[in-house]
Amino acid sequence: MRFTRMGFAGIFVCAALLAAVFIAAAQEEFDPALMTPTDAERAATAPNPASDDPVERGEYLTRVQMACVGCHGTYIEGEPYAEASPLTSGLAGGRPFAIPDLMTVYASNLTRLGDWTDDQIEDAIRYGLRPDGTGLAPIMGFSLYATMTDQDMSDIIAYLRTLEPVEMDIPEPEFFVPFLSREALGQGWAAMKDAMAAIQMPAMDFSDPAQRGGYLANQASCMHCHGQLNEMFVAAPYPQGLPWGDLVGASLLPFNVGDYTEEELAAVITTGIKNDGGMALGMPWFSYQHMPSEDVQALVAWIRQLPDVKPKDRVMPAAPGGEPAPPSGEPAPETTPGS
């Protein structure tokens, strides 16, 4: 079993990611009617996370634990949002992510990987590298997935191999500054891969709920929204690429969630409903609702052992349009894409 530590090269990825997340904009107006699950979804049964079948377990990891459908679900404007039907939605991608003045990229089609080798798929997931050596945009959370176990990786690839190819017209990414290109990203991610390959971590004790929860916090992309480079777990604007606009991921430290009971923490993970009755916008509860209770409790155990400190006061980066970002857990000021 292999575990890799991020180190300096991983920080480079996080820095690139955060540079993007501070200034992202959503793509469309939110229509609640499009968040209704399909009839097929209502009738579906979640795959078994403990299955001995690598394909079924890989399906669970892809659709539930990692919530890949949130980005890679088949996106057709005006049709129901793929994330409303995480167990049955197609995975042909196409969702746009617009980062004003930097780039506009589109989620990849996961059904068209038939000519990729297993190693090439793994390189894309762990390191953001495409088979031709170019790089994926840092919106892809590969810096988190670099710590994925070999078994999880193998099972995900086994499942992706079963997907029926779907034709999807996905535009090429657009880069608006000279130093940003697929080639430049590929060079950076390749250097990261080389540096990380030399750093090994001891195997984790998954019988310890907090250690299991820490692993899940990366693999389920919790840290994609709730983590930050220098002050981990402190809120930062994040590009959902979803209709709600820019959001601020809530801090998971005790000063912010210490008044939550364990049941309330579990509820916000699996239902998106906060302890004040409000909705945690952008939270992929639609996938996490299918997590086994022991994994949800492991995430809660991990949250509970986070240090009881409060970050220093600081000025949040300006959201698009120039307004300061709001306090933790609140939507950012409403903006117009490209402003």
URDA-V258097 format. One record per residue. RES is the residue in three letters. OMEGA is omega in whole degrees, 0 to 359 (* if undefined). Layout:
res = (RES/RES)
omega = (OMEGA/OMEGA)
This chain:
res = (MET/ARG/PHE/THR/ARG/MET/GLY/PHE/ALA/GLY/ILE/PHE/VAL/CYS/ALA/ALA/LEU/LEU/ALA/ALA/VAL/PHE/ILE/ALA/ALA/ALA/GLN/GLU/GLU/PHE/ASP/PRO/ALA/LEU/MET/THR/PRO/THR/ASP/ALA/GLU/ARG/ALA/ALA/THR/ALA/PRO/ASN/PRO/ALA/SER/ASP/ASP/PRO/VAL/GLU/ARG/GLY/GLU/TYR/LEU/THR/ARG/VAL/GLN/MET/ALA/CYS/VAL/GLY/CYS/HIS/GLY/THR/TYR/ILE/GLU/GLY/GLU/PRO/TYR/ALA/GLU/ALA/SER/PRO/LEU/THR/SER/GLY/LEU/ALA/GLY/GLY/ARG/PRO/PHE/ALA/ILE/PRO/ASP/LEU/MET/THR/VAL/TYR/ALA/SER/ASN/LEU/THR/ARG/LEU/GLY/ASP/TRP/THR/ASP/ASP/GLN/ILE/GLU/ASP/ALA/ILE/ARG/TYR/GLY/LEU/ARG/PRO/ASP/GLY/THR/GLY/LEU/ALA/PRO/ILE/MET/GLY/PHE/SER/LEU/TYR/ALA/THR/MET/THR/ASP/GLN/ASP/MET/SER/ASP/ILE/ILE/ALA/TYR/LEU/ARG/THR/LEU/GLU/PRO/VAL/GLU/MET/ASP/ILE/PRO/GLU/PRO/GLU/PHE/PHE/VAL/PRO/PHE/LEU/SER/ARG/GLU/ALA/LEU/GLY/GLN/GLY/TRP/ALA/ALA/MET/LYS/ASP/ALA/MET/ALA/ALA/ILE/GLN/MET/PRO/ALA/MET/ASP/PHE/SER/ASP/PRO/ALA/GLN/ARG/GLY/GLY/TYR/LEU/ALA/ASN/GLN/ALA/SER/CYS/MET/HIS/CYS/HIS/GLY/GLN/LEU/ASN/GLU/MET/PHE/VAL/ALA/ALA/PRO/TYR/PRO/GLN/GLY/LEU/PRO/TRP/GLY/ASP/LEU/VAL/GLY/ALA/SER/LEU/LEU/PRO/PHE/ASN/VAL/GLY/ASP/TYR/THR/GLU/GLU/GLU/LEU/ALA/ALA/VAL/ILE/THR/THR/GLY/ILE/LYS/ASN/ASP/GLY/GLY/MET/ALA/LEU/GLY/MET/PRO/TRP/PHE/SER/TYR/GLN/HIS/MET/PRO/SER/GLU/ASP/VAL/GLN/ALA/LEU/VAL/ALA/TRP/ILE/ARG/GLN/LEU/PRO/ASP/VAL/LYS/PRO/LYS/ASP/ARG/VAL/MET/PRO/ALA/ALA/PRO/GLY/GLY/GLU/PRO/ALA/PRO/PRO/SER/GLY/GLU/PRO/ALA/PRO/GLU/THR/THR/PRO/GLY/SER)
omega = (184/172/183/179/186/179/184/182/178/177/177/178/180/179/178/179/184/176/179/190/182/190/184/180/179/191/189/176/183/176/183/181/182/176/179/178/177/177/179/179/181/182/186/175/181/177/184/181/180/183/173/179/182/180/180/179/177/176/177/182/183/189/184/187/183/177/183/182/180/177/189/175/182/186/173/185/179/178/182/180/183/184/176/181/188/183/188/182/171/181/183/173/179/182/180/173/183/176/188/176/178/185/165/181/185/182/183/176/183/180/185/182/186/181/174/173/177/180/180/176/179/179/178/183/184/192/178/183/175/181/181/178/176/187/171/177/183/173/174/188/185/178/175/185/179/181/182/177/179/181/178/180/181/181/178/179/178/179/180/179/183/185/176/181/179/176/180/180/182/181/173/178/176/178/189/177/188/187/180/176/176/181/180/177/180/178/180/182/178/177/177/180/181/181/183/182/182/184/181/174/176/179/180/177/183/174/176/184/182/177/176/179/177/176/180/180/173/187/176/175/176/183/177/179/191/181/177/190/187/180/188/178/177/185/176/176/185/183/179/187/185/187/185/182/180/178/173/179/184/174/178/180/183/182/183/183/180/180/176/169/178/179/180/175/178/182/181/177/189/179/183/182/181/184/174/179/179/182/175/184/179/179/183/179/181/174/185/178/181/177/173/185/181/177/176/179/176/176/178/179/178/179/183/182/177/187/181/179/176/181/177/176/180/178/179/176/178/174/176/183/173/180/177/177/185/176/184/172/181/174/176/179/181/183/176/180/178/181/*)
